[in-house]
Amino acid sequence: MHAWLHRTGTARFTVREAFTALPRNRFRKVGELETPLDLLEQLGWIRREPEPPRTGPGRRPSPAYAVHPCLHDPSHTGMRP
């Protein structure tokens, strides 16, 4: 997942977008993304954004994450931002 974020240069993504983009042989269900997302958040590479208010019936929006800008900085070589 870290490699996907680095490769795509995305500044913000939803869990649904990540699940769609990542290989099915690695993540077969959306729930399998929880552990990698938690780890990236603990390391400071991503930050979960507040959920927008629900405005009606239907599925709630997919959780969104902001990506730390250091992830896309070629001069940054450390593990933590």
C-alpha positions as CSV (number, residue, x, y, z in Angstrom):
1,M,0.0,0.0,0.0
2,H,2.9,2.4,0.8
3,A,4.3,1.7,-2.6
4,W,1.0,2.4,-4.3
5,L,0.7,5.8,-2.5
6,H,4.3,6.7,-3.4
7,R,3.9,5.6,-7.1
8,T,0.5,7.3,-7.7
9,G,1.5,10.6,-5.9
10,T,-2.0,10.9,-4.5
11,A,-2.6,13.5,-1.8
12,R,-5.9,12.0,-0.6
13,F,-7.7,8.7,-1.2
14,T,-10.7,6.8,0.0
15,V,-10.6,3.2,1.2
16,R,-12.8,2.3,-1.8
17,E,-10.3,3.9,-4.2
18,A,-7.4,2.0,-2.6
19,F,-9.3,-1.3,-2.7
20,T,-10.1,-0.8,-6.3
21,A,-6.5,0.1,-7.2
22,L,-4.6,-2.6,-5.2
23,P,-4.2,-6.2,-6.4
24,R,-7.0,-8.7,-5.6
25,N,-4.5,-11.5,-4.8
26,R,-3.2,-9.3,-1.9
27,F,-6.4,-7.8,-0.6
28,R,-9.5,-9.9,-1.4
29,K,-11.9,-7.9,0.9
30,V,-12.0,-4.3,2.0
31,G,-11.6,-5.4,5.6
32,E,-8.1,-6.7,4.8
33,L,-7.0,-3.0,4.3
34,E,-7.6,-2.1,8.0
35,T,-4.3,-3.4,9.3
36,P,-2.1,-1.7,6.6
37,L,-4.1,1.5,7.0
38,D,-3.7,1.4,10.8
39,L,0.0,0.9,10.5
40,L,0.5,3.7,7.9
41,E,-1.5,6.0,10.2
42,Q,0.6,5.0,13.3
43,L,3.7,5.8,11.3
44,G,2.4,9.2,10.3
45,W,2.2,8.6,6.5
46,I,-1.6,9.0,6.4
47,R,-4.2,10.7,8.5
48,R,-7.9,9.7,8.5
49,E,-10.2,12.6,7.7
50,P,-13.4,13.3,9.6
51,E,-16.4,11.7,8.2
52,P,-18.8,14.1,6.4
53,P,-22.3,14.3,7.8
54,R,-24.8,11.9,6.3
55,T,-27.4,13.7,4.2
56,G,-29.8,11.0,3.4
57,P,-30.4,7.3,2.9
58,G,-28.0,4.9,1.3
59,R,-24.4,3.8,1.9
60,R,-22.3,6.0,4.0
61,P,-19.2,7.5,2.3
62,S,-16.0,5.5,2.2
63,P,-13.5,6.7,4.9
64,A,-10.9,9.1,3.4
65,Y,-7.3,9.6,4.2
66,A,-4.9,12.5,3.7
67,V,-1.3,11.5,2.6
68,H,1.7,13.1,4.3
69,P,3.5,15.3,1.6
70,C,6.9,13.8,2.6
71,L,5.8,10.5,1.0
72,H,6.1,12.2,-2.4
73,D,9.3,14.2,-1.7
74,P,12.2,12.4,-3.5
75,S,14.7,14.0,-1.1
76,H,13.0,12.4,1.9
77,T,14.7,9.1,2.8
78,G,13.7,8.4,6.4
79,M,10.9,6.0,7.5
80,R,8.9,8.6,9.4
81,P,7.7,12.0,8.1
